[in-house]
């Protein structure tokens, strides 16, 4: 049975689900339909069951289903709203909506905060920030010494941890994010506004960039 149809009670028609997603996200009807075509491509790349599995997600990001990366794993977990190990179409659209240019800054800031909150404690701690910095550098094929990584993390903690308690809470993170345009820019995918024209994916274009 397709993951797309795994709903309690009577399954919603595609039209019904599209209407709900338009109401709950920043996407238009045409954009949701374009995303459905993209979702079908991604969800059938390895296992054709109507869901995006972690291996398919990694294949889309890296063209390698076995490559492990903390950043990709965290994003997958954030998209997997139901915590059932796969990304269903509704989750795909709702999560991508956060990256839409029309999405609110608050939603972008909250998503980024949860991305860095590895322990799900409600705080970003020094160790979690270091892990994410290392993952980002590794994905960018940048190799630096542990001392430099520690310096980056210490400088960031000092700048953001205004209370000086050794961890970053949501209030501190929001203040930092609002004065750091690059962070909000990272949480915005401009092409989502024109997806019906460009038919991109967060991934399919990366092949030409390698």
C-alpha positions as CSV (number, residue, x, y, z in Angstrom):
1,X,0.0,0.0,0.0
2,X,1.3,3.5,-0.8
3,X,2.4,5.6,2.1
4,X,0.6,8.5,0.4
5,X,-2.7,6.7,1.2
6,X,-1.9,5.7,4.8
7,X,-4.4,7.9,6.6
8,X,-6.9,7.1,9.3
9,X,-10.4,6.6,8.2
10,X,-11.4,7.3,4.6
11,X,-8.4,8.3,2.5
12,X,-8.5,11.9,1.2
13,X,-8.6,12.4,-2.5
14,X,-5.7,14.2,-4.1
15,X,-7.9,17.3,-4.5
16,X,-8.9,17.2,-0.9
17,X,-5.3,16.9,0.3
18,X,-4.1,19.6,-2.1
19,X,-6.8,22.0,-0.7
20,X,-5.7,21.3,2.9
21,X,-2.0,21.8,2.1
22,X,-2.7,25.1,0.3
23,X,-4.6,26.3,3.4
24,X,-1.8,25.2,5.8
25,X,1.3,26.3,3.8
26,X,2.7,29.1,1.6
27,X,2.1,27.1,-1.6
28,X,-0.6,27.6,-4.2
29,X,-2.6,24.8,-5.8
30,X,-0.3,24.7,-8.9
31,X,2.8,24.7,-6.7
32,X,1.5,21.8,-4.6
33,X,0.8,19.8,-7.8
34,X,4.3,20.5,-9.0
35,X,5.7,19.3,-5.7
36,X,3.7,16.1,-6.0
37,X,5.4,15.4,-9.3
38,X,8.8,16.0,-7.7
39,X,7.8,13.9,-4.7
40,X,6.9,11.0,-6.9
41,X,10.4,11.2,-8.5
42,X,12.2,11.3,-5.2
43,X,10.0,8.6,-3.5
44,X,10.5,6.1,-6.3
45,X,14.3,6.4,-6.7
46,X,15.1,3.3,-4.6
47,X,11.8,2.0,-3.1
48,X,8.7,2.7,-5.1
49,X,6.2,2.9,-2.2
50,X,5.0,6.5,-2.2
51,X,7.3,7.6,0.6
52,X,10.8,9.1,0.7
53,X,13.1,6.9,2.8
54,X,16.3,8.2,4.3
55,X,18.4,6.4,1.7
56,X,16.4,8.2,-1.1
57,X,16.7,11.5,0.8
58,X,20.5,11.0,0.9
59,X,20.6,9.9,-2.7
60,X,18.8,13.1,-3.6
61,X,21.2,15.3,-1.7
62,X,24.5,13.5,-2.4
63,X,23.8,11.1,-5.3
64,X,25.0,8.4,-2.8
65,X,22.4,6.6,-0.7
66,X,25.0,5.2,1.7
67,X,26.8,8.5,2.5
68,X,26.2,9.5,6.1
69,X,25.9,13.1,7.1
70,X,24.6,14.5,10.4
71,X,23.1,17.6,8.7
72,X,21.2,15.5,6.1
73,X,20.0,13.1,8.9
74,X,18.8,16.0,11.0
75,X,16.9,17.6,8.1
76,X,15.3,14.2,7.3
77,X,14.2,13.8,10.9
78,X,12.7,17.3,10.9
79,X,10.7,16.5,7.7
80,X,9.6,13.2,9.2
81,X,6.9,14.9,11.3
82,X,5.1,11.6,12.2
83,X,8.4,10.0,13.3
84,X,7.7,6.8,11.4
85,X,11.0,6.7,9.5
86,X,9.7,8.0,6.1
87,X,8.6,11.3,4.6
88,X,5.0,11.3,3.3
89,X,3.8,13.8,0.8
90,X,2.0,16.0,3.4
91,X,5.1,16.2,5.5
92,X,7.2,17.0,2.4
93,X,5.1,19.9,1.5
94,X,4.6,21.3,5.0
95,X,8.4,21.1,5.7
96,X,9.4,22.6,2.4
97,X,6.9,25.4,3.0
98,X,9.2,26.7,5.8
99,X,11.8,27.4,3.2
100,X,9.3,29.3,1.0
101,X,10.2,33.0,0.5
102,X,6.7,33.9,1.8
103,X,7.1,31.8,5.0
104,X,7.4,33.8,8.2
105,X,10.8,34.5,9.8
106,X,9.5,33.0,13.1
107,X,8.9,29.6,11.4
108,X,12.4,29.7,9.8
109,X,14.1,30.6,13.0
110,X,12.2,27.9,14.9
111,X,13.1,25.2,12.3
112,X,16.8,26.2,12.4
113,X,16.8,26.1,16.2
114,X,15.3,22.6,16.3
115,X,17.8,21.5,13.7
116,X,20.7,22.4,16.0
117,X,19.0,21.2,19.2
118,X,20.4,17.6,18.7
119,X,19.4,16.4,22.2
120,X,15.8,17.9,21.9
121,X,16.4,19.6,25.2
122,X,15.0,23.0,24.2
123,X,18.6,24.4,24.1
124,X,21.5,24.4,21.7
125,X,24.5,23.2,23.7
126,X,28.2,23.6,23.0
127,X,28.7,19.9,22.0
128,X,25.7,20.0,19.6
129,X,26.9,23.2,17.9
130,X,30.3,21.6,17.5
131,X,28.8,18.5,15.9
132,X,26.8,20.6,13.4
133,X,29.8,22.8,12.5
134,X,31.8,19.7,11.8
135,X,29.1,18.2,9.7
136,X,28.7,21.4,7.7
137,X,32.5,21.7,7.1
138,X,32.7,18.0,6.2
139,X,29.9,18.4,3.6
140,X,31.7,21.4,2.2
141,X,34.9,19.3,1.9
142,X,36.6,21.7,4.2
143,X,39.2,20.2,6.6
144,X,40.3,22.3,9.6
145,X,42.0,21.4,12.9
146,X,40.0,20.7,16.0
147,X,41.4,23.9,17.5
148,X,39.9,26.0,14.7
149,X,36.5,24.3,15.1
150,X,36.6,24.9,18.9
151,X,37.5,28.5,18.2
152,X,34.5,28.9,15.8
153,X,32.1,27.2,18.3
154,X,33.5,29.2,21.3
155,X,33.1,32.5,19.4
156,X,29.6,31.7,18.4
157,X,28.6,30.6,21.9
158,X,30.0,33.8,23.3
159,X,28.1,35.9,20.8
160,X,24.8,34.1,21.1
161,X,24.7,32.9,24.7
162,X,23.8,36.3,26.2
163,X,22.8,34.8,29.5
164,X,26.2,33.2,29.9
165,X,24.8,29.8,31.1
166,X,26.6,27.7,28.5
167,X,23.6,27.0,26.3
168,X,21.5,28.9,23.7
169,X,17.8,29.1,24.3
170,X,15.1,30.1,21.8
171,X,15.0,33.7,22.9
172,X,18.8,34.1,22.4
173,X,18.7,32.2,19.1
174,X,15.9,34.4,17.7
175,X,17.8,37.6,18.7
176,X,20.9,36.2,17.0
177,X,19.0,35.1,13.8
178,X,17.2,38.4,13.3
179,X,20.6,40.2,13.2
180,X,22.2,37.6,11.0
181,X,20.7,37.8,7.5
182,X,22.8,34.9,6.2
183,X,21.0,32.5,8.6
184,X,17.6,33.5,7.3
185,X,18.9,33.4,3.8
186,X,20.0,29.8,4.4
187,X,16.5,29.0,5.4
188,X,15.0,30.3,2.2
189,X,14.9,28.6,-1.2
190,X,13.9,31.3,-3.7
191,X,12.9,28.9,-6.5
192,X,10.0,27.5,-4.4
193,X,8.2,30.7,-5.4
194,X,8.6,29.7,-9.1
195,X,8.4,26.0,-8.8
196,X,5.7,25.6,-11.5
197,X,8.0,27.4,-13.9
198,X,11.4,25.9,-13.0
199,X,10.4,22.5,-11.7
200,X,13.5,22.2,-9.5
201,X,14.3,20.1,-6.5
202,X,16.6,20.8,-3.6
203,X,18.8,18.3,-5.4
204,X,18.3,17.7,-9.0
205,X,20.3,20.8,-9.9
206,X,23.3,20.0,-7.7
207,X,24.5,17.5,-10.2
208,X,25.5,20.4,-12.6
209,X,27.3,22.2,-9.8
210,X,29.8,19.4,-8.9
